[in-house]
Amino acid sequence: MASAVATDRLTKDYLAGFWRRRPRRALDDVSFEIGPGEVFGLLGPNGAGKTTTLKLLTNLIWPTSGSATVLGRPPGDVTARQRLGFLPENPTFYDHLTGVEVLSYFAGLFGYTGADRQARAARALDAVGIGDDRSRPLRQYSKGMIQRVGLAQALVNEPELVILDEPTSGLDPLGRRDVHEMMLRLRGEGRTILFSSHILSDAEWLCDRVAILSDGRLVAVGTVADLVRESDRAHPTRGWEVVASAMSPALVERLRARTRRATLLSEGRYTLELAAGERPEPVVAELAAAGAMLVSVTPLRASLEEVFVERVGAVGAPSTRSR
Protein backbone atom coordinates (compact mmCIF):
# COMPACT_ATOMS: atom_id res chain seq x y z
CA MET A 1 0.00 0.00 0.00
CA ALA A 2 1.36 3.43 -0.94
CA SER A 3 2.49 5.78 1.81
CA ALA A 4 0.27 8.70 2.75
CA VAL A 5 3.41 10.83 3.21
CA ALA A 6 7.00 10.06 2.29
CA THR A 7 10.17 12.17 2.41
CA ASP A 8 13.46 11.19 0.83
CA ARG A 9 16.58 13.03 2.06
CA LEU A 10 14.56 16.22 2.39
CA THR A 11 16.84 19.22 2.95
CA LYS A 12 16.14 22.94 3.29
CA ASP A 13 18.63 25.83 3.48
CA TYR A 14 17.71 29.43 4.17
CA LEU A 15 19.89 32.42 3.37
CA ALA A 16 20.80 34.25 6.58
CA GLY A 17 22.78 37.37 7.35
CA PHE A 18 22.71 40.95 6.08
CA TRP A 19 25.89 41.87 4.23
CA ARG A 20 27.13 38.40 3.36
CA ARG A 21 24.14 36.11 3.12
CA ARG A 22 25.07 32.51 3.72
CA PRO A 23 22.96 29.36 3.68
CA ARG A 24 21.76 28.11 7.04
CA ARG A 25 20.44 24.56 7.15
CA ALA A 26 16.99 24.20 8.72
CA LEU A 27 16.40 20.59 7.64
CA ASP A 28 19.13 18.08 6.92
CA ASP A 29 18.63 14.87 4.91
CA VAL A 30 15.34 13.81 6.53
CA SER A 31 13.63 10.60 5.36
CA PHE A 32 10.52 8.95 6.79
CA GLU A 33 7.22 7.40 5.67
CA ILE A 34 3.70 7.57 7.08
CA GLY A 35 1.24 4.81 6.30
CA PRO A 36 -2.46 5.37 5.53
CA GLY A 37 -4.54 5.67 8.70
CA GLU A 38 -1.58 6.38 10.98
CA VAL A 39 -1.34 9.09 13.61
CA PHE A 40 2.24 10.30 13.27
CA GLY A 41 3.84 12.78 15.65
CA LEU A 42 6.68 15.08 14.65
CA LEU A 43 8.51 16.02 17.85
CA GLY A 44 11.41 18.29 18.64
CA PRO A 45 12.48 21.41 20.51
CA ASN A 46 12.06 24.89 19.07
CA GLY A 47 14.26 25.28 16.02
CA ALA A 48 14.35 21.54 15.32
CA GLY A 49 12.77 21.78 11.85
CA LYS A 50 9.19 20.66 12.56
CA THR A 51 7.44 23.60 10.95
CA THR A 52 9.90 23.64 8.06
CA THR A 53 9.02 20.00 7.36
CA LEU A 54 5.29 20.71 7.35
CA LYS A 55 5.72 23.76 5.11
CA LEU A 56 7.67 21.65 2.62
CA LEU A 57 4.94 19.00 2.60
CA THR A 58 2.25 21.62 1.98
CA ASN A 59 4.30 23.37 -0.74
CA LEU A 60 4.49 26.64 1.16
CA ILE A 61 8.26 26.51 0.68
CA TRP A 62 10.47 24.44 -1.63
CA PRO A 63 13.30 22.06 -0.74
CA THR A 64 16.95 22.76 -1.40
CA SER A 65 17.37 19.08 -2.21
CA GLY A 66 15.55 15.80 -1.69
CA SER A 67 11.91 15.10 -2.40
CA ALA A 68 8.56 14.30 -0.85
CA THR A 69 5.20 12.86 -1.81
CA VAL A 70 1.79 13.60 -0.27
CA LEU A 71 -0.96 11.07 -0.98
CA GLY A 72 1.23 9.70 -3.75
CA ARG A 73 1.64 13.06 -5.48
CA PRO A 74 4.24 15.86 -5.30
CA PRO A 75 3.53 18.55 -2.67
CA GLY A 76 1.27 21.20 -4.17
CA ASP A 77 -0.43 18.85 -6.63
CA VAL A 78 -4.04 20.04 -6.99
CA THR A 79 -5.57 16.57 -6.75
CA ALA A 80 -3.64 15.93 -3.53
CA ARG A 81 -4.64 19.31 -2.08
CA GLN A 82 -8.31 18.40 -2.55
CA ARG A 83 -7.75 15.49 -0.14
CA LEU A 84 -5.62 17.41 2.37
CA GLY A 85 -6.44 19.54 5.42
CA PHE A 86 -3.83 21.81 7.02
CA LEU A 87 -3.70 23.82 10.25
CA PRO A 88 -0.75 26.27 10.50
CA GLU A 89 0.76 26.98 13.90
CA ASN A 90 -0.80 30.45 14.23
CA PRO A 91 -3.93 30.60 12.03
CA THR A 92 -5.07 34.10 11.09
CA PHE A 93 -8.39 35.07 9.53
CA TYR A 94 -10.23 38.25 8.56
CA ASP A 95 -11.56 39.21 11.95
CA HIS A 96 -14.64 41.06 10.66
CA LEU A 97 -16.07 37.73 9.45
CA THR A 98 -18.07 35.39 11.66
CA GLY A 99 -17.02 31.82 12.32
CA VAL A 100 -19.61 30.42 9.94
CA GLU A 101 -18.65 32.91 7.23
CA VAL A 102 -15.01 31.88 7.45
CA LEU A 103 -15.87 28.20 7.18
CA SER A 104 -18.29 28.83 4.32
CA TYR A 105 -15.51 30.71 2.50
CA PHE A 106 -13.07 27.80 2.89
CA ALA A 107 -15.70 25.29 1.79
CA GLY A 108 -16.21 27.42 -1.32
CA LEU A 109 -12.47 27.26 -2.09
CA PHE A 110 -12.87 23.50 -2.40
CA GLY A 111 -15.66 23.97 -4.91
CA TYR A 112 -18.62 23.22 -2.67
CA THR A 113 -21.73 25.31 -3.30
CA GLY A 114 -25.21 25.94 -1.95
CA ALA A 115 -26.58 23.77 0.82
CA ASP A 116 -23.57 21.42 0.74
CA ARG A 117 -21.23 24.34 1.40
CA GLN A 118 -23.27 25.51 4.39
CA ALA A 119 -23.68 21.98 5.75
CA ARG A 120 -19.93 21.32 5.60
CA ALA A 121 -19.21 24.59 7.40
CA ALA A 122 -21.71 23.70 10.14
CA ARG A 123 -20.37 20.14 10.56
CA ALA A 124 -16.78 21.35 10.86
CA LEU A 125 -17.70 23.95 13.49
CA ASP A 126 -19.72 21.35 15.40
CA ALA A 127 -16.71 18.99 15.34
CA VAL A 128 -14.50 21.52 17.12
CA GLY A 129 -17.09 22.72 19.62
CA ILE A 130 -17.98 26.14 18.19
CA GLY A 131 -21.67 26.56 19.00
CA ASP A 132 -23.64 29.81 19.18
CA ASP A 133 -20.39 31.79 18.90
CA ARG A 134 -20.23 30.92 15.20
CA SER A 135 -22.43 33.94 14.45
CA ARG A 136 -20.08 36.39 16.19
CA PRO A 137 -17.21 38.18 14.38
CA LEU A 138 -13.82 36.62 14.94
CA ARG A 139 -12.46 39.79 16.56
CA GLN A 140 -14.54 38.77 19.60
CA TYR A 141 -12.98 35.28 19.76
CA SER A 142 -10.31 34.22 22.24
CA LYS A 143 -7.04 32.72 21.04
CA GLY A 144 -8.33 29.25 21.85
CA MET A 145 -11.50 29.83 19.83
CA ILE A 146 -9.45 31.03 16.85
CA GLN A 147 -7.46 27.80 17.12
CA ARG A 148 -10.72 25.84 16.99
CA VAL A 149 -11.79 27.72 13.85
CA GLY A 150 -8.41 26.84 12.36
CA LEU A 151 -9.03 23.19 13.13
CA ALA A 152 -12.49 23.43 11.58
CA GLN A 153 -11.13 24.83 8.30
CA ALA A 154 -8.66 21.92 8.18
CA LEU A 155 -11.62 19.51 8.32
CA VAL A 156 -14.18 21.26 6.10
CA ASN A 157 -13.31 19.15 3.03
CA GLU A 158 -13.35 15.88 5.07
CA PRO A 159 -9.71 15.20 4.11
CA GLU A 160 -7.91 11.87 3.86
CA LEU A 161 -4.76 13.45 5.32
CA VAL A 162 -4.77 16.07 8.09
CA ILE A 163 -1.55 18.01 8.80
CA LEU A 164 -1.62 19.95 12.06
CA ASP A 165 1.13 22.26 13.31
CA GLU A 166 0.89 22.47 17.12
CA PRO A 167 -2.88 21.78 17.15
CA THR A 168 -3.33 22.28 20.90
CA SER A 169 -1.51 25.62 21.02
CA GLY A 170 -3.54 28.18 22.95
CA LEU A 171 -6.12 25.68 24.19
CA ASP A 172 -7.08 25.14 27.81
CA PRO A 173 -7.17 21.58 29.25
CA LEU A 174 -10.77 21.06 28.13
CA GLY A 175 -9.91 22.27 24.64
CA ARG A 176 -6.91 19.95 24.49
CA ARG A 177 -9.13 17.05 25.49
CA ASP A 178 -11.58 17.93 22.73
CA VAL A 179 -8.77 17.99 20.15
CA HIS A 180 -7.50 14.62 21.37
CA GLU A 181 -10.97 13.12 21.01
CA MET A 182 -11.31 14.64 17.55
CA MET A 183 -7.98 13.14 16.46
CA LEU A 184 -8.97 9.73 17.77
CA ARG A 185 -12.28 10.00 15.93
CA LEU A 186 -10.47 10.87 12.70
CA ARG A 187 -8.18 7.89 13.15
CA GLY A 188 -11.23 5.70 13.72
CA GLU A 189 -12.55 6.93 10.37
CA GLY A 190 -9.35 5.77 8.68
CA ARG A 191 -7.84 9.21 8.12
CA THR A 192 -4.12 9.87 8.35
CA ILE A 193 -2.91 12.51 10.81
CA LEU A 194 0.51 14.15 10.87
CA PHE A 195 0.97 16.65 13.68
CA SER A 196 3.86 18.49 15.26
CA SER A 197 3.99 19.07 18.99
CA HIS A 198 6.30 19.84 21.89
CA ILE A 199 3.78 18.31 24.34
CA LEU A 200 5.20 14.81 24.69
CA SER A 201 2.27 13.42 26.68
CA ASP A 202 -0.02 14.18 23.71
CA ALA A 203 2.24 12.24 21.37
CA GLU A 204 2.69 9.35 23.80
CA TRP A 205 -1.05 8.90 24.11
CA LEU A 206 -2.18 9.59 20.53
CA CYS A 207 0.53 8.45 18.13
CA ASP A 208 1.04 5.16 16.34
CA ARG A 209 4.59 6.33 15.58
CA VAL A 210 6.73 9.39 16.22
CA ALA A 211 9.75 11.03 14.65
CA ILE A 212 12.13 13.15 16.74
CA LEU A 213 13.96 16.03 15.09
CA SER A 214 16.90 17.88 16.59
CA ASP A 215 18.77 20.73 14.93
CA GLY A 216 17.24 19.82 11.59
CA ARG A 217 18.21 16.16 11.70
CA LEU A 218 16.06 13.08 12.24
CA VAL A 219 17.41 11.38 15.38
CA ALA A 220 14.72 8.74 15.98
CA VAL A 221 11.62 7.28 14.35
CA GLY A 222 9.38 4.41 15.47
CA THR A 223 6.58 3.48 17.82
CA VAL A 224 6.75 4.89 21.33
CA ALA A 225 7.00 1.35 22.70
CA ASP A 226 9.95 0.48 20.43
CA LEU A 227 11.83 3.67 21.28
CA VAL A 228 11.28 3.09 25.00
CA ARG A 229 12.50 -0.52 24.70
CA GLU A 230 15.65 0.65 22.90
CA SER A 231 16.28 3.14 25.67
CA ASP A 232 15.76 0.49 28.36
CA ARG A 233 18.23 -1.84 26.63
CA ALA A 234 20.80 0.97 26.52
CA HIS A 235 20.15 1.87 30.19
CA PRO A 236 19.10 -1.39 31.91
CA THR A 237 19.70 -0.19 35.50
CA ARG A 238 17.15 2.59 35.80
CA GLY A 239 16.14 1.40 39.26
CA TRP A 240 13.00 0.43 41.12
CA GLU A 241 9.92 2.08 42.56
CA VAL A 242 8.55 0.76 45.85
CA VAL A 243 5.15 1.81 47.18
CA ALA A 244 4.31 1.05 50.82
CA SER A 245 1.79 2.15 53.42
CA ALA A 246 1.77 2.36 57.23
CA MET A 247 5.28 3.86 57.16
CA SER A 248 6.46 5.91 60.10
CA PRO A 249 8.51 9.11 59.61
CA ALA A 250 11.45 7.40 61.33
CA LEU A 251 11.34 4.50 58.83
CA VAL A 252 11.25 6.92 55.90
CA GLU A 253 14.32 8.71 57.28
CA ARG A 254 16.21 5.40 57.69
CA LEU A 255 15.51 4.50 54.06
CA ARG A 256 16.44 7.88 52.58
CA ALA A 257 20.06 6.86 52.10
CA ARG A 258 18.92 4.11 49.72
CA THR A 259 16.47 6.23 47.76
CA ARG A 260 16.70 8.97 45.16
CA ARG A 261 13.31 10.27 46.16
CA ALA A 262 10.64 9.59 48.78
CA THR A 263 7.21 11.00 47.88
CA LEU A 264 4.34 11.22 50.35
CA LEU A 265 1.11 9.98 48.69
CA SER A 266 -1.17 10.10 51.71
CA GLU A 267 -0.78 9.67 55.46
CA GLY A 268 1.80 6.90 56.00
CA ARG A 269 1.84 5.95 52.29
CA TYR A 270 5.00 6.67 50.28
CA THR A 271 6.57 6.03 46.90
CA LEU A 272 10.27 5.25 47.23
CA GLU A 273 12.43 5.58 44.12
CA LEU A 274 15.52 3.52 44.87
CA ALA A 275 18.99 4.90 44.20
CA ALA A 276 20.97 3.53 41.26
CA GLY A 277 22.34 0.06 42.01
CA GLU A 278 20.00 -0.56 44.95
CA ARG A 279 18.06 -3.82 44.83
CA PRO A 280 14.49 -3.81 46.18
CA GLU A 281 14.80 -6.96 48.34
CA PRO A 282 16.64 -5.38 51.33
CA VAL A 283 14.24 -2.44 51.33
CA VAL A 284 11.23 -4.77 51.23
CA ALA A 285 12.69 -6.77 54.13
CA GLU A 286 13.21 -3.62 56.20
CA LEU A 287 9.66 -2.49 55.45
CA ALA A 288 8.30 -5.84 56.66
CA ALA A 289 10.45 -5.77 59.81
CA ALA A 290 9.12 -2.30 60.66
CA GLY A 291 5.49 -3.37 60.21
CA ALA A 292 4.90 -1.41 56.98
CA MET A 293 2.64 -2.84 54.29
CA LEU A 294 4.14 -3.38 50.82
CA VAL A 295 1.84 -2.21 48.00
CA SER A 296 3.97 -2.69 44.89
CA VAL A 297 7.50 -3.07 43.52
CA THR A 298 7.93 -1.84 39.93
CA PRO A 299 11.03 -1.61 37.74
CA LEU A 300 11.48 1.92 36.40
CA ARG A 301 11.06 2.16 32.63
CA ALA A 302 11.91 4.91 30.23
CA SER A 303 9.23 7.39 29.22
CA LEU A 304 8.93 9.18 25.90
CA GLU A 305 10.23 12.28 27.68
CA GLU A 306 13.42 10.45 28.69
CA VAL A 307 13.84 9.08 25.15
CA PHE A 308 13.38 12.60 23.81
CA VAL A 309 15.99 14.07 26.17
CA GLU A 310 18.47 11.29 25.40
CA ARG A 311 18.13 11.57 21.62
CA VAL A 312 18.08 15.36 21.47
CA GLY A 313 20.90 15.63 24.00
CA ALA A 314 23.03 13.24 21.94
CA VAL A 315 22.87 15.65 18.99
CA GLY A 316 23.47 18.75 21.11
CA ALA A 317 21.55 21.87 21.99
CA PRO A 318 19.58 23.48 19.17
CA SER A 319 21.57 26.05 17.24
CA THR A 320 20.33 29.31 15.79
CA ARG A 321 19.07 27.57 12.66
CA SER A 322 15.77 28.73 11.23
CA ARG A 323 12.75 26.88 12.41
C-alpha positions as CSV (number, residue, x, y, z in Angstrom):
1,M,0.0,0.0,0.0
2,A,1.4,3.4,-0.9
3,S,2.5,5.8,1.8
4,A,0.3,8.7,2.7
5,V,3.4,10.8,3.2
6,A,7.0,10.1,2.3
7,T,10.2,12.2,2.4
8,D,13.5,11.2,0.8
9,R,16.6,13.0,2.1
10,L,14.6,16.2,2.4
11,T,16.8,19.2,2.9
12,K,16.1,22.9,3.3
13,D,18.6,25.8,3.5
14,Y,17.7,29.4,4.2
15,L,19.9,32.4,3.4
16,A,20.8,34.3,6.6
17,G,22.8,37.4,7.4
18,F,22.7,40.9,6.1
19,W,25.9,41.9,4.2
20,R,27.1,38.4,3.4
21,R,24.1,36.1,3.1
22,R,25.1,32.5,3.7
23,P,23.0,29.4,3.7
24,R,21.8,28.1,7.0
25,R,20.4,24.6,7.2
26,A,17.0,24.2,8.7
27,L,16.4,20.6,7.6
28,D,19.1,18.1,6.9
29,D,18.6,14.9,4.9
30,V,15.3,13.8,6.5
31,S,13.6,10.6,5.4
32,F,10.5,9.0,6.8
33,E,7.2,7.4,5.7
34,I,3.7,7.6,7.1
35,G,1.2,4.8,6.3
36,P,-2.5,5.4,5.5
37,G,-4.5,5.7,8.7
38,E,-1.6,6.4,11.0
39,V,-1.3,9.1,13.6
40,F,2.2,10.3,13.3
41,G,3.8,12.8,15.7
42,L,6.7,15.1,14.7
43,L,8.5,16.0,17.8
44,G,11.4,18.3,18.6
45,P,12.5,21.4,20.5
46,N,12.1,24.9,19.1
47,G,14.3,25.3,16.0
48,A,14.3,21.5,15.3
49,G,12.8,21.8,11.9
50,K,9.2,20.7,12.6
51,T,7.4,23.6,11.0
52,T,9.9,23.6,8.1
53,T,9.0,20.0,7.4
54,L,5.3,20.7,7.4
55,K,5.7,23.8,5.1
56,L,7.7,21.6,2.6
57,L,4.9,19.0,2.6
58,T,2.3,21.6,2.0
59,N,4.3,23.4,-0.7
60,L,4.5,26.6,1.2
61,I,8.3,26.5,0.7
62,W,10.5,24.4,-1.6
63,P,13.3,22.1,-0.7
64,T,17.0,22.8,-1.4
65,S,17.4,19.1,-2.2
66,G,15.6,15.8,-1.7
67,S,11.9,15.1,-2.4
68,A,8.6,14.3,-0.9
69,T,5.2,12.9,-1.8
70,V,1.8,13.6,-0.3
71,L,-1.0,11.1,-1.0
72,G,1.2,9.7,-3.8
73,R,1.6,13.1,-5.5
74,P,4.2,15.9,-5.3
75,P,3.5,18.6,-2.7
76,G,1.3,21.2,-4.2
77,D,-0.4,18.9,-6.6
78,V,-4.0,20.0,-7.0
79,T,-5.6,16.6,-6.7
80,A,-3.6,15.9,-3.5
81,R,-4.6,19.3,-2.1
82,Q,-8.3,18.4,-2.5
83,R,-7.8,15.5,-0.1
84,L,-5.6,17.4,2.4
85,G,-6.4,19.5,5.4
86,F,-3.8,21.8,7.0
87,L,-3.7,23.8,10.2
88,P,-0.7,26.3,10.5
89,E,0.8,27.0,13.9
90,N,-0.8,30.5,14.2
91,P,-3.9,30.6,12.0
92,T,-5.1,34.1,11.1
93,F,-8.4,35.1,9.5
94,Y,-10.2,38.3,8.6
95,D,-11.6,39.2,12.0
96,H,-14.6,41.1,10.7
97,L,-16.1,37.7,9.4
98,T,-18.1,35.4,11.7
99,G,-17.0,31.8,12.3
100,V,-19.6,30.4,9.9
101,E,-18.7,32.9,7.2
102,V,-15.0,31.9,7.5
103,L,-15.9,28.2,7.2
104,S,-18.3,28.8,4.3
105,Y,-15.5,30.7,2.5
106,F,-13.1,27.8,2.9
107,A,-15.7,25.3,1.8
108,G,-16.2,27.4,-1.3
109,L,-12.5,27.3,-2.1
110,F,-12.9,23.5,-2.4
111,G,-15.7,24.0,-4.9
112,Y,-18.6,23.2,-2.7
113,T,-21.7,25.3,-3.3
114,G,-25.2,25.9,-2.0
115,A,-26.6,23.8,0.8
116,D,-23.6,21.4,0.7
117,R,-21.2,24.3,1.4
118,Q,-23.3,25.5,4.4
119,A,-23.7,22.0,5.7
120,R,-19.9,21.3,5.6
121,A,-19.2,24.6,7.4
122,A,-21.7,23.7,10.1
123,R,-20.4,20.1,10.6
124,A,-16.8,21.4,10.9
125,L,-17.7,23.9,13.5
126,D,-19.7,21.4,15.4
127,A,-16.7,19.0,15.3
128,V,-14.5,21.5,17.1
129,G,-17.1,22.7,19.6
130,I,-18.0,26.1,18.2
131,G,-21.7,26.6,19.0
132,D,-23.6,29.8,19.2
133,D,-20.4,31.8,18.9
134,R,-20.2,30.9,15.2
135,S,-22.4,33.9,14.5
136,R,-20.1,36.4,16.2
137,P,-17.2,38.2,14.4
138,L,-13.8,36.6,14.9
139,R,-12.5,39.8,16.6
140,Q,-14.5,38.8,19.6
141,Y,-13.0,35.3,19.8
142,S,-10.3,34.2,22.2
143,K,-7.0,32.7,21.0
144,G,-8.3,29.2,21.8
145,M,-11.5,29.8,19.8
146,I,-9.5,31.0,16.8
147,Q,-7.5,27.8,17.1
148,R,-10.7,25.8,17.0
149,V,-11.8,27.7,13.9
150,G,-8.4,26.8,12.4
151,L,-9.0,23.2,13.1
152,A,-12.5,23.4,11.6
153,Q,-11.1,24.8,8.3
154,A,-8.7,21.9,8.2
155,L,-11.6,19.5,8.3
156,V,-14.2,21.3,6.1
157,N,-13.3,19.1,3.0
158,E,-13.3,15.9,5.1
159,P,-9.7,15.2,4.1
160,E,-7.9,11.9,3.9
161,L,-4.8,13.5,5.3
162,V,-4.8,16.1,8.1
163,I,-1.6,18.0,8.8
164,L,-1.6,20.0,12.1
165,D,1.1,22.3,13.3
166,E,0.9,22.5,17.1
167,P,-2.9,21.8,17.1
168,T,-3.3,22.3,20.9
169,S,-1.5,25.6,21.0
170,G,-3.5,28.2,23.0
171,L,-6.1,25.7,24.2
172,D,-7.1,25.1,27.8
173,P,-7.2,21.6,29.2
174,L,-10.8,21.1,28.1
175,G,-9.9,22.3,24.6
176,R,-6.9,19.9,24.5
177,R,-9.1,17.0,25.5
178,D,-11.6,17.9,22.7
179,V,-8.8,18.0,20.2
180,H,-7.5,14.6,21.4
181,E,-11.0,13.1,21.0
182,M,-11.3,14.6,17.5
183,M,-8.0,13.1,16.5
184,L,-9.0,9.7,17.8
185,R,-12.3,10.0,15.9
186,L,-10.5,10.9,12.7
187,R,-8.2,7.9,13.1
188,G,-11.2,5.7,13.7
189,E,-12.6,6.9,10.4
190,G,-9.4,5.8,8.7
191,R,-7.8,9.2,8.1
192,T,-4.1,9.9,8.3
193,I,-2.9,12.5,10.8
194,L,0.5,14.2,10.9
195,F,1.0,16.6,13.7
196,S,3.9,18.5,15.3
197,S,4.0,19.1,19.0
198,H,6.3,19.8,21.9
199,I,3.8,18.3,24.3
200,L,5.2,14.8,24.7
201,S,2.3,13.4,26.7
202,D,0.0,14.2,23.7
203,A,2.2,12.2,21.4
204,E,2.7,9.3,23.8
205,W,-1.1,8.9,24.1
206,L,-2.2,9.6,20.5
207,C,0.5,8.4,18.1
208,D,1.0,5.2,16.3
209,R,4.6,6.3,15.6
210,V,6.7,9.4,16.2
211,A,9.8,11.0,14.7
212,I,12.1,13.2,16.7
213,L,14.0,16.0,15.1
214,S,16.9,17.9,16.6
215,D,18.8,20.7,14.9
216,G,17.2,19.8,11.6
217,R,18.2,16.2,11.7
218,L,16.1,13.1,12.2
219,V,17.4,11.4,15.4
220,A,14.7,8.7,16.0
221,V,11.6,7.3,14.4
222,G,9.4,4.4,15.5
223,T,6.6,3.5,17.8
224,V,6.8,4.9,21.3
225,A,7.0,1.3,22.7
226,D,9.9,0.5,20.4
227,L,11.8,3.7,21.3
228,V,11.3,3.1,25.0
229,R,12.5,-0.5,24.7
230,E,15.6,0.6,22.9
231,S,16.3,3.1,25.7
232,D,15.8,0.5,28.4
233,R,18.2,-1.8,26.6
234,A,20.8,1.0,26.5
235,H,20.2,1.9,30.2
236,P,19.1,-1.4,31.9
237,T,19.7,-0.2,35.5
238,R,17.2,2.6,35.8
239,G,16.1,1.4,39.3
240,W,13.0,0.4,41.1
241,E,9.9,2.1,42.6
242,V,8.6,0.8,45.8
243,V,5.1,1.8,47.2
244,A,4.3,1.0,50.8
245,S,1.8,2.2,53.4
246,A,1.8,2.4,57.2
247,M,5.3,3.9,57.2
248,S,6.5,5.9,60.1
249,P,8.5,9.1,59.6
250,A,11.4,7.4,61.3
251,L,11.3,4.5,58.8
252,V,11.2,6.9,55.9
253,E,14.3,8.7,57.3
254,R,16.2,5.4,57.7
255,L,15.5,4.5,54.1
256,R,16.4,7.9,52.6
257,A,20.1,6.9,52.1
258,R,18.9,4.1,49.7
259,T,16.5,6.2,47.8
260,R,16.7,9.0,45.2
261,R,13.3,10.3,46.2
262,A,10.6,9.6,48.8
263,T,7.2,11.0,47.9
264,L,4.3,11.2,50.3
265,L,1.1,10.0,48.7
266,S,-1.2,10.1,51.7
267,E,-0.8,9.7,55.5
268,G,1.8,6.9,56.0
269,R,1.8,6.0,52.3
270,Y,5.0,6.7,50.3
271,T,6.6,6.0,46.9
272,L,10.3,5.2,47.2
273,E,12.4,5.6,44.1
274,L,15.5,3.5,44.9
275,A,19.0,4.9,44.2
276,A,21.0,3.5,41.3
277,G,22.3,0.1,42.0
278,E,20.0,-0.6,45.0
279,R,18.1,-3.8,44.8
280,P,14.5,-3.8,46.2
281,E,14.8,-7.0,48.3
282,P,16.6,-5.4,51.3
283,V,14.2,-2.4,51.3
284,V,11.2,-4.8,51.2
285,A,12.7,-6.8,54.1
286,E,13.2,-3.6,56.2
287,L,9.7,-2.5,55.5
288,A,8.3,-5.8,56.7
289,A,10.4,-5.8,59.8
290,A,9.1,-2.3,60.7
291,G,5.5,-3.4,60.2
292,A,4.9,-1.4,57.0
293,M,2.6,-2.8,54.3
294,L,4.1,-3.4,50.8
295,V,1.8,-2.2,48.0
296,S,4.0,-2.7,44.9
297,V,7.5,-3.1,43.5
298,T,7.9,-1.8,39.9
299,P,11.0,-1.6,37.7
300,L,11.5,1.9,36.4
301,R,11.1,2.2,32.6
302,A,11.9,4.9,30.2
303,S,9.2,7.4,29.2
304,L,8.9,9.2,25.9
305,E,10.2,12.3,27.7
306,E,13.4,10.4,28.7
307,V,13.8,9.1,25.2
308,F,13.4,12.6,23.8
309,V,16.0,14.1,26.2
310,E,18.5,11.3,25.4
311,R,18.1,11.6,21.6
312,V,18.1,15.4,21.5
313,G,20.9,15.6,24.0
314,A,23.0,13.2,21.9
315,V,22.9,15.7,19.0
316,G,23.5,18.7,21.1
317,A,21.5,21.9,22.0
318,P,19.6,23.5,19.2
319,S,21.6,26.1,17.2
320,T,20.3,29.3,15.8
321,R,19.1,27.6,12.7
322,S,15.8,28.7,11.2
323,R,12.7,26.9,12.4
